[in-house]
Amino acid sequence: MRYFLVANWKMNGSQSFARDWLKRLGRHSDDNRHIIVCPPATILGNPEIATLAEQQGIGLGGQDCHAASDGAFTGWVSAPMLAELGVSAVIVGHSERREFAQESDSDVAAKAAAAHQAGLLAIVCVGESLAQRQAGAAEATVEAQLRASLSTSSNTSNTLVAYEPIWAIGTGQVAQPADVAAMHAHLAQVCADMGLARMPLLYGGSVKPGNAGDLLALEHVSGALVGGAALQADSFAAIVDATPAGEG
């Protein structure tokens, strides 16, 4: 298994922040671990940042893209525009986009298809609210999202699925390992039923150095989508270092 460690900076950072972060992180990618950092789009266009990332063996990712390749969409960025900057991946369907931009599963699937068309790795996010979990509908909710959010172009080489329980994002709460294991096992079976066996499944939701080792050691967990803890290079490096060894 190869592990994917994705740092989502959200609307944080600057050019100097990105330079310092990359230098402090150092080279942590290897045959067993692939690191992708997703800074704001304003940072992606800096050639110096792209060079630094390449030197460290780190992939650059976008935080979102439009489903169209071009057009009258003020403020958006298309997948081909990201690819032109040397970006290799893009997050689609993050819970904050689903909530604040009212993105539907079909919107996410269209963005994933656009990412694939541009040669990008699509990081497709799914997750349930606390109310849905308390109602016993967590697995059904996330399964429905997954089935509707993957595009027909999705395969195990161009897509990562990130399970992020909404109630654990940025709250300091984290799903218990048993809950994560159960959800990832369910998603692995759903993917297999869709002809996508061995789809990489990441966990996201208040991942920190203190819990990363336990989470990454779980069966069917192929990496992590890290938010708040990714803003400190040392913290993110500790999460990367918690990846189980000998799986490459």
C-alpha positions as CSV (number, residue, x, y, z in Angstrom):
1,M,0.0,0.0,0.0
2,R,1.2,3.5,-0.8
3,Y,0.0,6.2,1.6
4,F,-1.2,9.6,0.6
5,L,-0.8,12.5,3.0
6,V,-2.7,15.6,1.8
7,A,-2.3,19.0,3.5
8,N,-5.3,21.3,3.0
9,W,-4.4,24.8,4.0
10,K,-7.9,26.1,3.2
11,M,-7.9,30.0,3.1
12,N,-4.6,30.3,5.0
13,G,-1.0,31.1,4.0
14,S,1.0,33.5,1.9
15,Q,4.0,33.2,-0.5
16,S,6.5,33.6,2.4
17,F,4.5,31.1,4.5
18,A,4.6,28.6,1.7
19,R,8.3,29.0,1.2
20,D,9.0,28.5,4.9
21,W,6.6,25.6,5.2
22,L,8.2,23.7,2.4
23,K,11.7,24.3,3.6
24,R,10.9,23.3,7.2
25,L,9.0,20.2,6.1
26,G,12.0,18.8,4.2
27,R,11.9,15.7,2.1
28,H,9.5,13.2,3.6
29,S,8.0,11.6,0.4
30,D,9.3,8.2,-0.5
31,D,8.1,5.0,-2.2
32,N,5.8,4.4,0.7
33,R,4.4,8.0,1.2
34,H,3.2,10.5,-1.3
35,I,2.7,14.1,0.0
36,I,0.4,16.6,-1.6
37,V,0.0,20.2,-0.4
38,C,-3.1,22.1,-1.3
39,P,-2.5,25.9,-0.7
40,P,-4.7,28.7,-1.8
41,A,-4.8,29.2,-5.6
42,T,-2.8,32.5,-5.3
43,I,0.2,30.5,-4.1
44,L,0.0,27.8,-6.8
45,G,1.1,30.3,-9.6
46,N,4.5,31.1,-8.0
47,P,7.3,29.2,-9.9
48,E,9.5,29.4,-6.9
49,I,6.9,27.5,-4.8
50,A,6.5,24.9,-7.6
51,T,10.3,24.4,-7.8
52,L,10.7,24.1,-4.0
53,A,7.9,21.5,-3.9
54,E,9.4,19.5,-6.7
55,Q,12.8,19.5,-4.9
56,Q,11.1,18.1,-1.8
57,G,9.2,15.5,-3.7
58,I,5.9,17.1,-2.9
59,G,3.0,17.3,-5.2
60,L,0.9,20.5,-5.5
61,G,-2.9,20.3,-5.3
62,G,-5.8,22.7,-5.8
63,Q,-8.6,23.1,-3.3
64,D,-11.3,23.2,-5.9
65,C,-12.0,23.5,-9.6
66,H,-14.9,24.4,-11.9
67,A,-16.5,21.6,-13.9
68,A,-16.1,23.7,-17.1
69,S,-12.8,24.2,-18.8
70,D,-13.5,27.8,-19.5
71,G,-16.3,30.3,-19.7
72,A,-18.1,33.2,-17.9
73,F,-17.5,32.0,-14.4
74,T,-16.0,35.0,-12.5
75,G,-13.8,34.0,-9.6
76,W,-13.5,30.3,-10.5
77,V,-10.5,28.3,-11.6
78,S,-10.7,25.5,-14.1
79,A,-8.9,22.1,-14.0
80,P,-6.9,22.9,-17.1
81,M,-5.7,26.2,-15.5
82,L,-4.5,24.2,-12.5
83,A,-2.7,21.7,-14.7
84,E,-1.0,24.5,-16.6
85,L,0.6,25.5,-13.3
86,G,2.1,22.1,-12.7
87,V,-0.6,21.1,-10.2
88,S,-1.1,17.3,-10.0
89,A,-4.3,17.0,-7.9
90,V,-7.4,18.8,-6.8
91,I,-9.8,18.4,-3.9
92,V,-13.5,18.2,-4.9
93,G,-16.6,18.0,-2.7
94,H,-15.0,19.1,0.5
95,S,-17.7,19.5,3.2
96,E,-17.1,23.2,3.3
97,R,-17.8,23.5,-0.4
98,R,-20.9,21.3,-0.1
99,E,-22.2,23.4,2.8
100,F,-21.3,27.0,2.0
101,A,-21.4,26.7,-1.8
102,Q,-24.4,24.2,-1.8
103,E,-22.5,21.8,-4.1
104,S,-24.4,18.6,-4.9
105,D,-23.1,15.2,-5.5
106,S,-23.6,15.7,-9.2
107,D,-21.6,18.9,-9.0
108,V,-18.8,17.0,-7.4
109,A,-18.9,14.2,-10.0
110,A,-18.7,16.8,-12.8
111,K,-15.7,18.4,-11.1
112,A,-14.0,15.0,-10.7
113,A,-14.6,14.3,-14.4
114,A,-13.1,17.7,-15.3
115,A,-10.1,17.0,-13.1
116,H,-9.5,13.6,-14.8
117,Q,-9.9,15.2,-18.3
118,A,-7.1,17.7,-17.3
119,G,-4.9,14.8,-16.1
120,L,-5.3,15.6,-12.4
121,L,-5.8,13.3,-9.5
122,A,-9.3,14.0,-8.0
123,I,-9.5,13.9,-4.2
124,V,-13.2,13.2,-3.7
125,C,-14.6,14.0,-0.2
126,V,-17.6,12.4,1.5
127,G,-18.8,12.6,5.0
128,E,-21.8,12.7,7.4
129,S,-23.1,15.2,9.9
130,L,-23.4,14.5,13.6
131,A,-27.2,14.4,13.2
132,Q,-26.9,11.7,10.5
133,R,-24.5,9.7,12.6
134,Q,-26.7,9.9,15.7
135,A,-29.7,8.8,13.6
136,G,-27.8,5.7,12.6
137,A,-27.6,6.8,9.0
138,A,-23.8,7.4,8.7
139,E,-23.0,4.5,6.4
140,A,-26.0,4.9,4.2
141,T,-25.4,8.7,3.9
142,V,-21.7,8.3,3.0
143,E,-22.4,5.4,0.6
144,A,-25.0,7.5,-1.3
145,Q,-22.6,10.4,-1.5
146,L,-19.8,8.2,-2.8
147,R,-21.8,6.5,-5.4
148,A,-23.1,9.8,-6.7
149,S,-19.9,11.8,-6.4
150,L,-17.6,9.5,-8.4
151,S,-17.6,10.2,-12.1
152,T,-17.7,7.5,-14.8
153,S,-14.0,8.3,-15.4
154,S,-13.0,7.5,-11.9
155,N,-10.5,4.7,-11.3
156,T,-8.0,3.7,-8.7
157,S,-5.2,5.6,-10.4
158,N,-6.9,9.0,-10.9
159,T,-9.0,9.2,-7.8
160,L,-8.6,9.2,-4.0
161,V,-11.6,9.1,-1.7
162,A,-11.4,11.1,1.5
163,Y,-13.8,10.2,4.3
164,E,-14.2,13.3,6.5
165,P,-17.0,13.1,9.2
166,I,-18.3,16.7,9.1
167,W,-18.6,16.9,12.9
168,A,-14.9,16.2,13.3
169,I,-13.5,18.8,11.0
170,G,-11.8,21.6,12.8
171,T,-13.7,20.8,16.0
172,G,-10.9,19.0,17.8
173,Q,-13.2,15.9,17.9
174,V,-12.1,12.8,16.1
175,A,-13.9,9.7,15.2
176,Q,-12.9,6.7,17.3
177,P,-10.6,4.2,15.5
178,A,-13.3,1.6,15.6
179,D,-15.8,4.0,13.9
180,V,-13.2,4.9,11.2
181,A,-12.4,1.3,10.6
182,A,-16.0,0.4,10.2
183,M,-16.7,3.2,7.8
184,H,-13.6,2.5,5.7
185,A,-14.4,-1.2,5.5
186,H,-17.9,-0.3,4.3
187,L,-16.5,2.2,1.7
188,A,-14.0,-0.4,0.5
189,Q,-16.8,-2.8,-0.1
190,V,-18.9,-0.2,-1.9
191,C,-15.9,0.6,-4.1
192,A,-15.4,-3.0,-4.8
193,D,-19.1,-3.4,-5.8
194,M,-18.6,-0.5,-8.2
195,G,-15.6,-2.2,-9.8
196,L,-13.1,0.0,-8.0
197,A,-11.5,-2.5,-5.6
198,R,-8.5,-1.2,-3.8
199,M,-9.5,2.4,-4.2
200,P,-7.3,4.5,-1.9
201,L,-9.4,5.7,1.1
202,L,-8.1,8.6,3.2
203,Y,-9.3,9.8,6.6
204,G,-9.9,13.4,7.4
205,G,-11.2,15.0,10.5
206,S,-8.9,16.5,13.2
207,V,-6.0,14.3,12.3
208,K,-3.1,15.3,14.6
209,P,0.4,13.8,15.4
210,G,-1.1,12.3,18.6
211,N,-3.8,10.2,16.8
212,A,-2.3,9.8,13.3
213,G,-0.4,6.6,14.1
214,D,-3.6,4.8,15.3
215,L,-5.7,6.0,12.4
216,L,-3.1,5.3,9.6
217,A,-2.6,1.8,11.0
218,L,-6.2,0.8,10.4
219,E,-7.1,-1.5,7.6
220,H,-8.4,0.2,4.5
221,V,-7.0,3.6,5.6
222,S,-4.5,4.7,2.8
223,G,-3.6,8.1,4.2
224,A,-5.0,11.3,5.6
225,L,-6.5,14.6,4.5
226,V,-5.1,17.0,7.1
227,G,-6.5,20.5,7.8
228,G,-5.6,22.5,10.9
229,A,-2.6,20.4,11.8
230,A,-1.2,20.9,8.3
231,L,-0.6,24.6,8.9
232,Q,2.5,23.8,11.0
233,A,5.2,22.0,9.0
234,D,6.5,20.2,12.1
235,S,3.1,19.0,13.0
236,F,2.4,17.8,9.5
237,A,5.8,16.1,9.3
238,A,5.0,14.2,12.5
239,I,1.8,12.9,10.9
240,V,3.7,11.8,7.8
241,D,6.3,10.1,10.0
242,A,3.4,8.2,11.7
243,T,2.7,6.3,8.5
244,P,3.3,2.6,9.0
245,A,6.6,1.4,7.6
246,G,7.3,-1.5,5.3
247,E,4.3,-1.2,3.1
248,G,5.9,0.1,0.0
